[in-house]
Structure formats: structure tokens, C-alpha cells
Amino acid sequence: MGKFNVLQHDLVPEHHLVDAKEEQKILKELNVAKDLLPKISRNDPAVKALEEIHGPLENGRMIKIIRKSPTVGLSTYYRIVTGEVFK
């Protein structure tokens, strides 16, 4: 049986690794400090799938999440990769 890529599942929103050069532009646009953005654990299945594509992700890298909603359309969220384990 082949390995399952969680990012290809219909119920999982799009996850994209933000280029390090783009991070400062996004933070300025949002008018927020990087440490104030919500976190995403490196143990999250979506982060693990991104690591298979891009290689190991360091703590502090920014992930862009695009969610589709029937009422709002597309919503963009940003998360910062962390080594913390959330319970």
C-alpha cells in the first residue's frame, strides 16, 4: 500500500510553505510580529507532508493555509512552525 498524502484530501485546506523573503512582506501587511501569529506543531500531519516536499522545516518558518468556505469563499491564515506539542 502506498503512502497517503494528507494534503491531497478534500477536507484538508491547502498548506503552502511561505518563502523566507515573503515573510517580512506578509508580516508588514498584517501589521503583526511573527511571534504573535498562531503556531502549528511540526508533528501536524500537514507539516510532515510539507517536509516531504521541501525537506526539514526549521522552527519559525511560516505556513500559509487557504480554507474554502461556501459562505466566505477563500480565507487565508498563517501559522508558524514550532516544536511544541499541543494537547
PyMOL commands that set and color helices and strands:
alter all, ss='L'
color gray80, all
select helices_A, chain A and resi 6-8+20-30+34-36+45-54
alter helices_A, ss='H'
color red, helices_A
select strands_A, chain A and resi 14-17+39-41+62-69+73-82
alter strands_A, ss='S'
color yellow, strands_A
deselect
rebuild
show_as cartoon
